[in-house]
Amino acid sequence: MKGGLAVPLLVTVTKSDLVALGYGPSRSTDIIRLAKAVMVNKGFEYYRARKLGRVPASAVEEILGIPISELIVPTSGISTVKEELS
């Protein structure tokens, strides 16, 4: 923890992540769409965006009924930077 602020790591999932886990491209798209609907129902209007293809892992876990957050490890981008700072 640097600077006194703890930055929570939000694990997100994309269609590519789901394909890498073994789901087909079409099923992966359906899961992302359903996860976006879950987030909108929780009041997060941001997820109404048509081109948004990244959703919280927790929403995908709700749909699949299995924990996937342990399976998805960030490999690049801001997520990796946040992990290194913690």
N, CA, C and O of each residue as an XYZ file, in Angstrom:
344
protein
N       0.856     -1.172      0.000
C       0.000      0.000      0.000
C       0.897      1.229      0.000
O       1.633      1.463      0.958
N       0.838      2.012     -1.067
C       1.637      3.226     -1.175
C       0.729      4.436     -1.076
O      -0.401      4.411     -1.564
N       1.212      5.482     -0.454
C       0.456      6.717     -0.374
C      -0.700      6.670      0.604
O      -1.463      7.632      0.684
N      -0.861      5.584      1.355
C      -1.908      5.503      2.353
C      -3.276      5.118      1.830
O      -4.203      4.944      2.622
N      -3.433      4.977      0.517
C      -4.729      4.601     -0.035
C      -4.675      3.187     -0.583
O      -3.770      2.833     -1.339
N      -5.645      2.394     -0.196
C      -5.743      1.040     -0.734
C      -6.646      1.097     -1.964
O      -7.779      1.572     -1.888
N      -6.146      0.617     -3.080
C      -6.931      0.602     -4.306
C      -7.449     -0.823     -4.509
O      -6.666     -1.736     -4.767
N      -8.765     -1.014     -4.393
C      -9.283     -2.364     -4.569
C      -9.118     -2.801     -6.027
O      -9.332     -2.016     -6.951
N      -8.742     -4.034     -6.209
C      -8.568     -4.581     -7.544
C      -9.898     -5.144     -8.014
O     -10.410     -6.095     -7.424
N     -10.454     -4.580     -9.049
C     -11.694     -5.063     -9.619
C     -11.346     -5.974    -10.778
O     -10.815     -5.527    -11.794
N     -11.646     -7.243    -10.624
C     -11.356     -8.201    -11.678
C     -12.494     -8.137    -12.684
O     -13.668     -8.249    -12.332
N     -12.121     -7.956    -13.935
C     -13.122     -7.879    -14.994
C     -12.944     -9.032    -15.970
O     -11.897     -9.676    -16.012
N     -13.987     -9.277    -16.750
C     -14.009    -10.381    -17.694
C     -14.443     -9.856    -19.058
O     -15.340     -9.019    -19.160
N     -13.800    -10.356    -20.092
C     -14.185    -10.046    -21.466
C     -14.580    -11.340    -22.176
O     -14.407    -12.436    -21.643
N     -15.104    -11.191    -23.369
C     -15.445    -12.348    -24.186
C     -14.208    -13.215    -24.407
O     -14.293    -14.441    -24.336
N     -13.073    -12.597    -24.672
C     -11.832    -13.344    -24.901
C     -11.442    -14.175    -23.686
O     -10.958    -15.298    -23.825
N     -11.652    -13.620    -22.495
C     -11.350    -14.366    -21.269
C     -12.210    -15.627    -21.182
O     -11.725    -16.703    -20.833
N     -13.483    -15.474    -21.503
C     -14.392    -16.620    -21.430
C     -14.043    -17.671    -22.475
O     -14.120    -18.870    -22.206
N     -13.658    -17.222    -23.667
C     -13.231    -18.165    -24.711
C     -11.995    -18.917    -24.233
O     -11.879    -20.124    -24.450
N     -11.064    -18.207    -23.579
C      -9.852    -18.845    -23.056
C     -10.178    -19.868    -21.968
O      -9.426    -20.820    -21.762
N     -11.302    -19.668    -21.272
C     -11.729    -20.621    -20.245
C     -12.476    -21.810    -20.831
O     -12.824    -22.744    -20.108
N     -12.728    -21.781    -22.153
C     -13.350    -22.929    -22.801
C     -14.768    -22.721    -23.295
O     -15.355    -23.635    -23.873
N     -15.327    -21.552    -23.085
C     -16.666    -21.265    -23.598
C     -16.550    -20.892    -25.066
O     -15.547    -20.312    -25.482
N     -17.564    -21.218    -25.851
C     -17.561    -20.870    -27.266
C     -17.756    -19.379    -27.451
O     -18.210    -18.695    -26.534
N     -17.415    -18.859    -28.640
C     -17.558    -17.418    -28.898
C     -18.993    -16.912    -28.723
O     -19.211    -15.846    -28.148
N     -19.951    -17.663    -29.210
C     -21.343    -17.236    -29.111
C     -21.825    -17.261    -27.660
O     -22.486    -16.329    -27.201
N     -21.491    -18.325    -26.951
C     -21.887    -18.433    -25.537
C     -21.189    -17.349    -24.709
O     -21.787    -16.793    -23.787
N     -19.945    -17.051    -25.029
C     -19.213    -16.001    -24.318
C     -19.894    -14.649    -24.496
O     -20.019    -13.880    -23.542
N     -20.330    -14.364    -25.706
C     -21.047    -13.118    -25.986
C     -22.343    -13.067    -25.183
O     -22.689    -12.026    -24.625
N     -23.058    -14.190    -25.124
C     -24.307    -14.248    -24.353
C     -24.055    -13.984    -22.864
O     -24.817    -13.268    -22.214
N     -22.984    -14.566    -22.339
C     -22.662    -14.384    -20.918
C     -22.347    -12.919    -20.624
O     -22.801    -12.377    -19.616
N     -21.575    -12.278    -21.495
C     -21.249    -10.858    -21.309
C     -22.521    -10.017    -21.364
O     -22.702     -9.108    -20.554
N     -23.399    -10.319    -22.317
C     -24.662     -9.578    -22.441
C     -25.505     -9.732    -21.187
O     -26.060     -8.754    -20.687
N     -25.607    -10.960    -20.672
C     -26.385    -11.196    -19.457
C     -25.751    -10.500    -18.246
O     -26.455     -9.967    -17.389
N     -24.416    -10.510    -18.187
C     -23.724     -9.841    -17.080
C     -23.970     -8.337    -17.126
O     -24.134     -7.704    -16.083
N     -23.998     -7.765    -18.322
C     -24.306     -6.341    -18.448
C     -25.722     -6.063    -17.944
O     -25.956     -5.054    -17.280
N     -26.655     -6.942    -18.251
C     -28.038     -6.779    -17.784
C     -28.097     -6.855    -16.257
O     -28.832     -6.096    -15.626
N     -27.330     -7.761    -15.668
C     -27.273     -7.868    -14.212
C     -26.788     -6.551    -13.615
O     -27.353     -6.065    -12.635
N     -25.749     -5.980    -14.200
C     -25.200     -4.734    -13.680
C     -26.180     -3.572    -13.835
O     -26.288     -2.730    -12.944
N     -26.889     -3.522    -14.955
C     -27.896     -2.473    -15.162
C     -29.010     -2.622    -14.133
O     -29.490     -1.630    -13.584
N     -29.423     -3.869    -13.871
C     -30.473     -4.113    -12.871
C     -30.033     -3.701    -11.469
O     -30.868     -3.391    -10.618
N     -28.730     -3.698    -11.233
C     -28.199     -3.259     -9.933
C     -28.044     -1.743     -9.878
O     -27.644     -1.195     -8.851
N     -28.362     -1.065    -10.983
C     -28.320      0.393    -10.992
C     -27.103      1.002    -11.662
O     -26.927      2.219    -11.607
N     -26.266      0.209    -12.285
C     -25.072      0.714    -12.960
C     -25.391      0.964    -14.435
O     -25.175      0.099    -15.284
N     -25.906      2.154    -14.724
C     -26.329      2.504    -16.081
C     -25.176      2.490    -17.087
O     -25.403      2.363    -18.290
N     -23.959      2.620    -16.602
C     -22.772      2.579    -17.457
C     -22.767      1.335    -18.352
O     -22.289      1.383    -19.485
N     -23.294      0.237    -17.844
C     -23.261     -1.032    -18.582
C     -24.328     -1.130    -19.669
O     -24.447     -2.170    -20.317
N     -25.100     -0.074    -19.881
C     -26.040     -0.037    -21.015
C     -25.320      0.208    -22.339
O     -25.893     -0.041    -23.400
N     -24.110      0.678    -22.301
C     -23.353      1.011    -23.516
C     -23.228     -0.213    -24.419
O     -22.825     -1.291    -23.982
N     -23.580     -0.021    -25.675
C     -23.577     -1.131    -26.641
C     -22.208     -1.749    -26.855
O     -22.078     -2.971    -26.927
N     -21.206     -0.924    -26.956
C     -19.881     -1.429    -27.311
C     -19.044     -1.867    -26.118
O     -17.918     -2.333    -26.293
N     -19.569     -1.726    -24.927
C     -18.837     -2.139    -23.740
C     -18.779     -3.661    -23.685
O     -19.814     -4.326    -23.712
N     -17.586     -4.205    -23.610
C     -17.427     -5.657    -23.612
C     -16.681     -6.181    -22.402
O     -16.193     -7.311    -22.422
N     -16.583     -5.393    -21.357
C     -15.857     -5.795    -20.144
C     -16.794     -5.624    -18.961
O     -17.346     -4.545    -18.746
N     -16.970     -6.696    -18.195
C     -17.888     -6.678    -17.051
C     -17.174     -7.214    -15.815
O     -16.185     -7.936    -15.939
N     -17.663     -6.868    -14.625
C     -17.050     -7.404    -13.405
C     -17.176     -8.932    -13.343
O     -18.194     -9.500    -13.739
N     -16.141     -9.571    -12.848
C     -16.155    -11.034    -12.723
C     -17.292    -11.490    -11.817
O     -17.851    -12.570    -12.011
N     -17.633    -10.672    -10.831
C     -18.710    -11.047     -9.910
C     -20.044    -11.211    -10.638
O     -20.842    -12.078    -10.281
N     -20.290    -10.380    -11.660
C     -21.530    -10.499    -12.435
C     -21.534    -11.793    -13.241
O     -22.567    -12.452    -13.361
N     -20.382    -12.153    -13.792
C     -20.280    -13.406    -14.555
C     -20.442    -14.600    -13.611
O     -21.072    -15.596    -13.964
N     -19.876    -14.492    -12.419
C     -20.011    -15.564    -11.435
C     -21.470    -15.776    -11.055
O     -21.896    -16.913    -10.854
N     -22.242    -14.696    -10.954
C     -23.675    -14.805    -10.653
C     -24.387    -15.612    -11.734
O     -25.249    -16.437    -11.433
N     -24.030    -15.375    -12.974
C     -24.677    -16.052    -14.093
C     -24.260    -17.519    -14.166
O     -25.102    -18.403    -14.323
N     -22.963    -17.770    -14.050
C     -22.446    -19.132    -14.184
C     -22.651    -19.968    -12.927
O     -22.747    -21.193    -12.999
N     -22.717    -19.309    -11.785
C     -22.892    -20.029    -10.540
C     -21.609    -20.660    -10.017
O     -21.649    -21.498     -9.116
N     -20.472    -20.262    -10.576
C     -19.177    -20.772    -10.113
C     -18.220    -19.601     -9.953
O     -18.320    -18.619    -10.689
N     -17.290    -19.688     -9.000
C     -16.315    -18.606     -8.833
C     -15.241    -18.673     -9.916
O     -14.563    -19.689    -10.065
N     -15.093    -17.593    -10.662
C     -14.062    -17.566    -11.710
C     -12.991    -16.536    -11.420
O     -11.986    -16.476    -12.127
N     -13.189    -15.721    -10.388
C     -12.222    -14.658    -10.116
C     -10.827    -15.205     -9.817
O      -9.833    -14.528    -10.080
N     -10.740    -16.409     -9.275
C      -9.426    -17.000     -9.012
C      -8.773    -17.499    -10.296
O      -7.550    -17.621    -10.357
N      -9.564    -17.787    -11.312
C      -9.038    -18.339    -12.558
C      -8.482    -17.281    -13.489
O      -7.601    -17.570    -14.299
N      -8.987    -16.046    -13.385
C      -8.591    -14.987    -14.306
C      -7.529    -14.138    -13.649
O      -7.789    -13.473    -12.646
N      -6.330    -14.157    -14.210
C      -5.212    -13.388    -13.685
C      -4.900    -12.282    -14.674
O      -4.615    -12.568    -15.837
N      -4.945    -11.014    -14.244
C      -4.624     -9.918    -15.154
C      -3.203    -10.070    -15.695
O      -2.274    -10.378    -14.949
N      -3.048     -9.851    -16.991
C      -1.731    -10.016    -17.603
C      -1.146     -8.710    -18.097
O       0.049     -8.649    -18.384
N      -1.950     -7.659    -18.206
C      -1.415     -6.384    -18.675
C      -2.329     -5.253    -18.241
O      -3.403     -5.473    -17.681
N      -1.882     -4.054    -18.508
C      -2.726     -2.886    -18.273
C      -2.741     -2.435    -16.829
O      -1.866     -2.785    -16.037
N      -3.751     -1.653    -16.506
C      -3.859     -1.009    -15.202
C      -3.989     -2.026    -14.079
O      -3.509     -1.779    -12.973
N      -4.625     -3.162    -14.335
C      -4.807     -4.164    -13.287
C      -3.464     -4.633    -12.749
O      -3.293     -4.788    -11.540
N      -2.511     -4.860    -13.649
C      -1.187     -5.314    -13.244
C      -0.485     -4.235    -12.434
O       0.188     -4.534    -11.448
N      -0.638     -3.004    -12.840
C      -0.011     -1.887    -12.135
C      -0.560     -1.817    -10.716
O       0.211     -1.634     -9.773
N      -1.861     -1.957    -10.540
C      -2.471     -1.900     -9.214
C      -1.961     -3.041     -8.347
O      -1.718     -2.843     -7.156
N      -1.794     -4.227     -8.915
C      -1.286     -5.350     -8.130
C       0.152     -5.082     -7.666
O       0.515     -5.407     -6.535
N       0.952     -4.498     -8.531
C       2.327     -4.230     -8.178
C       2.435     -3.180     -7.088
O       3.373     -3.212     -6.291
N       1.497     -2.257     -7.038
C       1.511     -1.202     -6.021
C       1.069     -1.695     -4.655
O       1.420     -1.099     -3.636
N       0.295     -2.789     -4.622
C      -0.212     -3.283     -3.340
C       0.836     -4.022     -2.558
O       0.562     -4.499     -1.457
